[in-house]
Amino acid sequence: AENRLWGGRFTGASDPLMDLYNASLPYDKKMYEADLTGTKVYTEGLNKLGLITSEELKAIHQGLEEIKKEWESDTFVEKQGDEDIHTANERRLGEIIGKHIAGKVHTGRSRNDQVATDMRIYVRENLTQLLKFLATFIETILKRAESEIDVLMPGYTHLQRAQPIRWSHWLSSYATYFTEDYNRLKQVLERVNKSPLGAGALAGHPYGIDREFLAQGLGFDSVIGNSLTAVSDRDFVVETLFWSTLFMNHISRFSEDLIIYSTAEFGFVKLSDAYSTGSSLMPQKKNPDSLELLRGKSGRVYGSLSGFLMSIKSIPSTYNKDMQEDKEPLFDALTTVEHSILIATGVISTLNIDKERMEGALTMDMLATDLADYLVRKGVPFRETHHISGDCVRTAEELKLSGIDKLTLEQFQKIDSRFGTDVKDVFNFETSVERRDATGGTAKSAVLKQLANLKSQLN
Ligand code: ARG
């Protein structure tokens, strides 16, 4: 037990399986940089208090630099007794600059405020990176929507053909979800970026360290105002996981639409080879694996959120080892989300659309609402026109016509005398779409406004 940082009061050896079970180094070494930066700034705080001299501080900073290089070049040698990234870095610092000086860096600090600090820095860096990838993803969708603004397609409810819409309107709908995700992520970042450092193990700092100074040095916006909360609050992990879950929910729906649109039956879109795979048995197959993985991987992110929520339910204040279970779900979710954004960006920027198939899928029955609206414009109450238009649909079916547009004026007038010669103008998909020019609608002007509005939210 003597090579452990906390070995003093222990006499018995630990069970080797317990060592493995307890160790977080295999996964928390990802945070080596945050850990070294945390120690760098923390020792500056100790120096301000006169607890370490400026020469000692210099040696410490040089040692930390060296350790960073070792991690970067993959030459850091892990040793038995390195429980986590914090103990590993401190042990190594002792080897480089001597235990006398290295032994001072942890004065007044606990791994409890240390790990909370490292995690917040790590999450902040990752979310900042995600924001950039997300902005690029949204911009890619917006660009497509602008250049393909003239393409129409069926809009669906219950997966049944409902009303004609612009393809760009569909794109803009997901860009709207993702822009909300973008804004929501910024709000999460604000709550992540608070400093626990200087809270000690739980009760606070015994040497009066300047926590505001530490926060500033580490780029935090503020200090967490209660030391017990500072070490035990993992809400920022939960929020990050919830954000990831909701984002992946949007991604899964986006993917599902495209999977459906890419079937031979629909044939609206063709996935590029770069994001498809073949079948080992059926030579003709081209499968939308990228989209299926995007859809499927949403599940593991949901699992990370719910698993971690269960891990921290009912744990007493303040730090408990249960909290070490925050890392694997968090890291897995961050990686999954990052990869998913990049893959989705690739898919949408290389996708081919089949304008003929999209517009060919529009059918005249999708204009039945427009037919009802035609009579509304002539002063007939909508509830009545809805019925009349339904009559027209049924009559056309009974007469085995290919669509309601094939009814003659006479036949229309037999159903309702208020139909005039101008009824033929109803049967135009472009007209239908262009009528919907109120904010948020599918008319060209309305969609272009949506796109501009979404674009203006990205920065
Ligand atoms: N590896 C630990 C974690 O990830 C660091 C904190 C350990 N603190 C303690 N009191 N044992 O949570």
Boltz pocket constraint, residues with backbone or C-beta under 6 A from the ligand:
constraints:
  - pocket:
      binder: B
      contacts: [[A, 22], [A, 24], [A, 28], [A, 83], [A, 84], [A, 111], [A, 112], [A, 115], [A, 319], [A, 320], [A, 321], [A, 323], [A, 324]]
      max_distance: 6.0
